[in-house]
Amino acid sequence: MSIKPIVPGQTRIGWIGTGVMGASMCGHLLDAGFSATVYNRTRAKTQGLLDRGAQWADSPKEVARQSDLIFSIVGFPEDVRATILGDEGALQGCEPGNVLIDMTTSEPSLAIEIAEQATAKGAHSIDAPVSGGDVGAREARLSIMIGGADEAVQALQPCFEIMGKTIVHQGGPGAGQHTKAVNQILIASNMVGVCEALLYAHQSGLDLNTVLASVASGAAGSWSLSNLGPRIINHDFDPGFFVEHFIKDMGIALDEAKRMNLSLPGLALAHQLYVALRAQGHGRDGTQALQLALAKLSGQQW
C-alpha cells in the first residue's frame, strides 16, 4: 500500500508518549502546521500540547483511528509492545497505508515483529530511535537512526527534518534500533570517563570550569563532556535522559551482544555502575548523576 504525500494541514499526525522528549518533538510538528492527536498514560503531561491545538484520544488505538502517521516514544520495550501491538494498541486502529513510527529505544527483534504485523495489515512500520536528549528535542537537532522500507522512510523525511538534524536510513526493520545500541555503547563508557575525570579534578583542587575550558575542545572532548559536564559541575542532575531508561538501553545492547557472542566488558561495567546508581535512589535523575555513585565509591560527597 503506497503512502500519501505528507503535507502540513492535510496529513493527520498521531503522537503517543509526551515525556521529556516526546512533548517537544510533537510540538515541532504542531508548529510546522500539522494537526495532532495525542495520548499519554498521564493525561496532564499532554496539557501543553492540548493548549496548542492538539486533540486528546483515550488510547493508542484511538490515536491511530484519527491519524495517518502514528509516532510513539515511550519508556521500555514492554511499553512499546502494549502501545503498538496490544489490544488497545495503535496497530489495532490502523488502516492500510497508515505508518507507525516508533522512536523509542527498544529491541531490534521487536521492531522486526511490529514491521511484520504492520505489513500483514497493509500498513507500514519504521523504527526511528533518537539521540540528543532533552536539549536536542527542544532545539530540533536530534540524530534520528532509521530502520524500515525505503518508500516509507523517504515519505517521512519532511517530518524527520522538522525534529532532527542528522537523519540517516540505516537499513531494514530493526536497523535503527541496532544503530541506537551502538550509540548507547559509545556513551556508556564515555560517561564513566567524564565523571571520573571531574572527580579527579575536584579532588586535586582544580577549578572545574577552568579544567573544562582546557580539555573539552581537544582530543578528550565529547558531547557528554561539553553538555553534561557543566550540569555535573553545577550539581544539576535533572533528567535530560533518565538513568532507568539508560539502564534499559544498555541491557538491550548487552543482550544483543550476548546473542552475537560478543564480549563488551566496558559496557558491562558501565551498566553495573548505573544499576548501583539506581539502587541509591537516582533512577529518575539524569545520566550525569553517575557522578554521585562514583563519588560515593571513594567516600566523597559531590
Order of alpha helices (4+ residues) and beta strands (2+ residues): beta-alpha-beta-alpha-beta-alpha-beta-alpha-beta-alpha-beta-beta-alpha-beta-alpha-alpha-beta-alpha-alpha-alpha-alpha-alpha-alpha
